[in-house]
Amino acid sequence: MGDTYNIGGFNEWKNIDIIKVLIKTVDKILGREGTPDMDLITYVTDRAGHDLRYAIDSSKLQKELGWEPEYQFEEGIEKTIEWYLANKDWMENVTSGDYQKYYEQMYSNR
């Protein structure tokens, strides 16, 4: 009771490789030939050497609860992107900040 578990996919990716998979997947889902959006990648000079690697150790979760990821990374990203594209109203609500009105209404008197 009260334990903390890290959830990960038992694999590591460089940030740039994740961005490339995201772009490639979006282009594929939207029916764009090749990968026309790869040129949208820009590098920020003040972050050189930063964010090269993030790693999550999910072994405790696997050992204690028997959890394993249901999808490989690329398949999970594709399903996630498809969900976001199919739920544009939800996305607009979140990115516009409108959802904050709900919290203000629900919790402002506490």
Secondary structure, DSSP 8 states (H G I E B T S, - for coil): ---------S----HHHHHHHHHHHHHHHTT-SS-GGGGG----GGGTTSSS------HHHHHHH----SS-HHHHHHHHHHHHHHTHHHHHHHHHTTHHHHHHHHHTT-
